[in-house]
Amino acid sequence: MTASIAASMVILAVLAGAQGPAAAETAAPFSRPLYLEADTDASRAQTRLLAAGDPAGAAAMGQIAAQPTAVWLGEWWAEPLMRSKLRRHVAAAAAQGTTTQGSTTQGATLVFVTYAIPYRDCGGHSGGGTTYEAYLDWNRVIAEELAGTGAVILVEPDSLSSLAAAKCAGEVERRPALIAQAVGILADAGLATYLDGGNSNWLGPAAQAVWLQRAGIDRATGFFTNVSNFYPVQQESDYAGKLSSRVGWKHYVIDVSRNGRGWTGTWCNPLGAALGANPRPTAGTTKLDALLWVKHPGVSDGPCNGGPNAGVWWDEYALALVANRG
C-alpha cells in the first residue's frame, strides 16, 4: 500500500468516526477551495533548484509549492505593508476558482494565522510579538482589511497551551482576556476564528477546555490542533472530539503539514518527519472542518538538528519531508 493511499484511508476513517451532536451542520468557512499562494518559500526554492540544474530537486519541492498553506501574519510587517499584503491576498483569492462537471466555483478560502501575541513563546525559540498596547489595534487592521471576505483566522498558535508552563506564568491572567478581545474584533468583521487547541500529547482535553473558555471560544468558530506538530490525524481527531464536547461542540481543524510519519521523538526539526496528507476542506458532516498545512513544510522550528533559526526556510529539510513521504 502506498503512503498516499494509506493516508486517504486514515482520513476517510476519521471523517466517518468524528461524529458528535449536530454533526450534520455544514462548515461554511470552508465551502470553497483553499487559497493557493503563488509566491512562497517553496515556489521560490523550486525555481532556484531548477535554475541550478537540479530538476529532480525542483520537482520534489514542487510537491510542497503546489499545495495551499496558511498565510502567517506577525509584527514583522509595519501596518502599511501588512495592509498591502492583505489586499493582495484578497484579490488573488477572489480570482481563484475551480471548475468541475461544468460548474465553476469562484473564489477561494483564505486561511491566515495571527502570530503577534505579546511575549510570544514566553522566551522560547519563536519569541516576539507586539506590545500589549498595540495588539488589539493590530487585530483591528486585519479585521478592516478582511471584512466580508469569509477568511479563516487561526488565532495565535501555542498561545493558550503554553500558559500551563512555568515560563508563561506572568501571562496567565492577561493573555486569555486579550485573546478574547481579539476574537471579538475578528468575529465582528464576519471572520471565522479558530483558537489554540494544543495537540493530543499536551495538556489534555479537560485542561485545554478551560483555557479555550477563558479565551472566548463561545464567540469563535472553533479551535485548531497539531499546529507545527506531528501527531497522526486519527489521534488528533480523537482528542479534538473530546475537547469539542467540553466547549459546546465547537468545530476544529487539524494541521497535517508534517505528520506523515507521526511523532518521531522531538518537536524541533525531527529527523524522519514526512509531509502529511494534502490539505483540503472536509465534507462538512463532522466537527472536523478541514485538514490544513498551517506550518509551512521546510520552515525551521529553531536551531536544532542542524536547522537555522525558527521561521527561516531550509531547503534540505523541505526535501527530506518530501522524500520521507514515500
N, C-alpha and C positions, 0 to 999 in steps of 0.2 A: 504494500500500500504506500503511495507517495505521501509526502508531508502535506501537500495541498489538499488531497482527498481526506486525509485523516483530520486536518483542521476543519474542513467543511462538515464532517460528521459530528465533530465535537460541538460546533456552533449549532447545528440542527438539533442536537440533543438538548442544548441549553435553551433554545427557543421553545422546545416542546415542554420543558420542565420548569420554566421560570414563572409559572402562573401564580397569581395572587388575587385577592378581591379586586373587582372591577378590571380584570385582565383584558377585557375586550376594548378598553379605551384605545384610541388612536393617538400615537405620539406625534402631534402636529409639528413640533420643532424640526423633525427630520422627514418631512413629507416630500422633500426634493433631494436630488443627488447632492453629495458632498462637494464643496468647493475645492477645486484643484488649483493651487497657486502655481503660476508659471515660472517664477524666478525664485528658486530655493537653493539652499546649500547643496542639495543633492543634484539638482539640474545643472548647477554651475560646475560641480565636480564631474558630472557626466561629460560636459563639453570639454573640460580641461583634460580628462583622460583620453578622450577621442583625439584631441589635438596633439597629445603627447605620444600618439601611436599605440595606444592600448585599447583596441576595440572591445576586447573581452571584458576589461575592467569597466569601460563605458557602458556596456550592455548590462553588466551586473548593477552598476549604480543606477541605471535607468529603471530597474525594478523598484527602487525607492522613489525616484523622481516622478514616476507615473501614478503614485498614489496620493490622495488628499491627506494633508496633515494640518493640524490646528495652527493658527497664527498666534504667536505669543506677543503680548503687549506688556511693556515694562517701563520703568522710569528712565531707561536709556535713550528714549526719544523725547526731545522737547515738544511742548504742545503743538506748535505749528507743523512739525514734521509728523507727529502722530496723527493729526487731523488729515494731513495729505495722504498718508499711508492708508488710513481707514477708508477714505473716499475712493482711493484706487482699488482697494479690495472690493468695496461695494459695487463699483462699476464693473469690475471683472466678473464678479459672481452673477450679476444681472445678465451678463452676456452669455454665460454658460448655460447649456441645456443638453438634454438627451432626447433622441428620437427612437421610439420603439413601436413596432407594429403600426406605423403610420401616424402616430401621435407624438407631439413634441412637448416636452416639459421645459419651460423657460425659467432660467434662474437656478441657482444652486444655494445650498445651505452653508452659510458662513459659520465657522467654528473658531472662536477666539479664546485665548487663555489670558486672564489678568494675572500679573505676576509682579506686583509692586507693593505688597503689604509692608508696612513699616517693620523694620528689624527682621526682614525675611530670613528664614533658615536659622534665626537665633544664633548667628555667629558661625554657621557651618559653611560648606563649600559654595553654596548658592546665595551668599549674603547680598544685601542691598535693600532696595525699596524706597518709597517716598518718605516724607515726613508725615507725622500724624495730621498736621495741619493741612497738608496738601492732598491727602489720599482721597477724600470724598470729592473734591473738585476734579481730580484726575479721573475718577469714575464718571463724573458728570459730562466730561468731554466725550468719553466713549458713548455714553447714553445719547448725547445730542447727535453724534455722527451716525449712529447705528439705528436710531429710532425708525420704526417702520420697515426694517429690512428682514425681520424674522430671524436675526442672527442668534446663535447659541453662545453663551458665555460660560466658560469653566472658570469658576472664581477661586483663584489663589491655591494651587496645589500645595499640599502639606501644611497649609496654614492652620488647620484645626487639629489634625492628628498629632502634630509636633508639640502641641500645648501640654501634652502629658509628660514631656521630657523636662528634666530639671533645668536645662539651659534656657527654656522658654518660660520659666516661672513668672518672670516680670510681665509677660504678655497675657496671662490667663484672664485677668479682669477686663482689659480694654479691647483685646483683639476680637472676640466674638461679637461684641456690640458694634464695633467698627464694620465688620463684615456684614452684619445685619443691615446697617445703614446703606452700605454699598449695594446689597441685594435689592433693597427698596428702590434706590435710584435706577438701577438697571431694569427691574421689573416694571416700574412706572413708564419706561420707554418701550414696553412691549417686547423686551428681550427675554429669551429663555435662559434661566440661570441654573447652574448645577454647582453644588458646594463640595468641599473636600470630604470624601467618604473613606479616605485611607486605603487600606487593602486588607486582604483576608488574613494576613500574618502580622497585623499591627496591634490595634487596640481591642478589637472585638466589637461586635455589633452593639452591645449594651452601652459600653463606654463611648463609642463613636456617636451613638444617637444623642447622647447628652450634649456633645459639642455642636452637633447639627442643629438641635433645638435652640441652643443659646445663640446660634449664628443666623437665625432667621429662615430655617428650612421651610417654615409654613408659607413663606412668600416665594420660595424658589420652585422651579420645575422639578428638581430632584438633586441627585448627587452623582459624583464620579468616583471610580475606584481604579487602583492599579497604575496611576499615572507615574511614568518613569520607572515602573517596576515590571516584574517578570512572571507573575503567577498565572496559571492556566485559566482559560475562560470559565470552565466548569466550576473551578474552585472559587473564583471571584463572584460568579453568579450565585452560587450557594450562599456565600457571605452576604452579598448585596441583597438577596431576598430577605434574609433575616434582619438586616439593617432597615430595609424598606418597611417591614412590618412594624417597626418601632417608631417610625416617623411619618405615619399617616399613609403608608403605601405609596410613597413617592417613587417616581421613575429614576432610572440610573443609566449611565453609560460606562463602558469599560475601555481602558487603554490597552490595546493589543499590539502595540508597535514593536515590542521586543520580547514577547512571551512565547515564541515558537518552541522553545525547549524548557519552558518553566524556569523555576529558580535553580541557579547553578552555583550558589554558595556565597554571593555577595551582591549588594545593591549597586556598587560603584564599578562601572565598566567591567562586568563579569566576563571572563573568558568562556567561550562556548555558547553565549546567548545567540538567539536567532530571531529574525523577523517573525512576527505573528501573522494571523490571517489578514487579508487585505481589509481596510476599513470600509464600512458600509452601514447605512441605516438598517435596522431590523424590521421585521414585518409589521410591528405595531400592535401585536396581540399579547404582549407580555410587558412587564415593567422595564425590560431591557430595551432602551431606545436606540442604541447604536453601539457598534464596535468601532473605535476610533484609533487613529495614530495621533496621540497627543504629544508625547515625547517624539522629537524628530530622530529617527534612526540614524546614527552617525554623529550626534551631538554628545560630547563627553559629559560624564557625570561629575568629573573632578579629576585632580591629579593623582590618579591611582591606576594600577595595572598598565602603566606606560602612557596614560592619556594626558591630554592638555587640561587646562583649567575648565571648570564647569561652564557649559554653554558654548564651548569652542568646537567647531566642526573637525572631524577626524576621519579622513578618507579610509585609513586602514581598518578602523572599527566598523565603518559602514559596510565595507566589502566583506568583512568577516560575518556580519549579521546575515548578509545575503547568502554567502557560501554555506553557513551553518543551517540555513533553512532547508537545504536539500532539494 
